Amino acid sequence: MGRDVFIIDAVRTPIGRGKEDGALHGIHPVDLLAQTLNALVERAGVEKREVEDIVTGCVTASREQGTNIGRLAGLKARFPVEVPALQLNRFCGSGQQAIHFAAQAIAAGDMEMAIGCGVESMSRVPMGSDGDLGDEFRAEFPCRLLHQGDSAEMISEKWELHREELDEFAAGSHCRAAAAQRNGWTRCEIFPLAGLEADEGVRANPDLSKMRALKPVFRPNGVITAGNSSQISDGAAAVLLASGRKADELGLRKRARIVARAVVGSDPELMLTGPIPATQKALGMAGLRVNDINVFEINEAFASVPLVWAREIRPPMERLNIQGGAIAHGHPLGATGAVLMTKLVNILERTGGRYGLQSMCIGFGMATATVIERVG
């Protein structure tokens, strides 16, 4: 079964709006991740030489984010040259997959301590600028290669989600995120950067009437708008993982234990439904039921994603995204998986919950899921 793996610490940047006037636009993505790595080891109180790998999620691996940004950031952060790094792309699940890969290496006994992290500067490196599938591939591929927004419309129609329900969920996300900022709950997970101390995209008083007036983006008579979709963003996050033996040797506090890791493939047209089977698989691996989970973090790529997930999983809704989600704080693609894990650990500690579950939908029909147990 492998060894237990523990989360020692986790930290994230405030999330900036992914525009040229966004607070983090002026920071090169290598620097964005390097500063996050430095903040992580400083908070954890570990020497950089103790880290045996830096596993990095980044979706658009081109231009300033190409050439193995994890390695470049590790060098920029002055980690010893002996500390390696890699860059991976599992689309929106990249940051979460980075945590999985780091945890798996520790569980297998290949390493004692590693970092799973993610970064994306969408204002500097536009989404989709890393390649072109080409007409030949599109013609041969057995399904239509849809934009995720089209899939969001399709699942909204299939599960009969109405525009009002989506807009209300989106407004609620902003309200919960604003309450978390107002109450100081996010301070323990964020390190200030470029004068920004909180997520830039959160609206303290969302105007539901204005949200309802927005035009659909993907279908003339559709239900998906800019208001009930995740925000294009800049940000980074990092999670320090260790074996129990290493944590004890260094006298480190174990904050949470990785209980289960899952990844699934799903219908590439209804690509946003993957968190449903991923959740079911992770719960089965953990030997837990839905009601055993105290906190759920389901990525809000679109409001329809957590709502469709909830229709099938039937969780207590007060446990879902209780401090808001990507609709409010933004979705820096490669970083969001590590952002949500950082949130999850801190929310469990704040609320005294035992188990947390995180899942993310992924382009072309995939999903990741993780179950953690608070132990610190």
Secondary structure, 3 states (H helix, E strand, C coil): CCCCEEEEEEEECCCEECCCCCCCCCCCHHHHHHHHHHHHHHHHCCCHHHCCCEEEECCCCCHHHCCCHHHHHHHHCCCCCCCCEEEECCHHHHHHHHHHHHHHHHHCCCCCEEEEEEEEECCCCCCCCCCCCHHHHHHHCCCCCCCHHHHHHHHHHHCCCCHHHHHHHHHHHHHHHHHHHHCCCCCCCECCECCECCCCCCCCCCCHHHHHHCCCCCCCCCCCCCCCECCCEEEEEEEEEEEHHHHHHHCCCCCEEEEEEEEEECCCCCHHHCHHHHHHHHHHHHCCCHHHCCEEEECCCECHHHHHHHHHHCCCHHHECCCCCHHHHCCCCCCHHHHHHHHHHHHHHHHCCCEEEEEEEECCCEEEEEEEEECC
